[in-house]
């Protein structure tokens, strides 16, 4: 079927090139594509209770970790998702994950997602990683709108969204199924041209 308008981002824009590594604006972080050697740290990350609480998918074995990493590369090639490992720029220490999920190239919309390992929490790392991905997505990649959704009970994610310049647009009732049942969800967004 023919589109009535040109897509915001032409198909093939991402799949014809390698996923980029993204330095944070302060130079302290490097967001890089996942590597096969990251499987052990990925599996350990999903043993954290906070990560388990707010994420519906868990990584429980070395094979699952390796498949998750392989899937991140497939998703980039299919132009569906982009996943980055958050690392320290100076020594490569693994700190967390940030992603653009559900990339819709026709409308130029994607959803931000992230988690941070316990030792790295509380230092503003998640907002810096989200800001880095946001700048790339809106200023370089061609997206028009980024969304960030979280359970209304996840106050830490609400703070990350606000610090990253995502405006709270409303509450989606019973929108996410979590391990403990359905949660209302806050929807935040950034649009190209926002301050």
Beta strands, then each sheet from edge to edge (+ up, - down):
strand 1: 22-23
strand 2: 29-32
strand 3: 82-88
strand 4: 94-104
strand 5: 109-116
strand 6: 145-151
strand 7: 167-178
strand 8: 181-191
sheet 1: 1+ 2- 3+ 4- 5+ 6+ 8- 7+
end
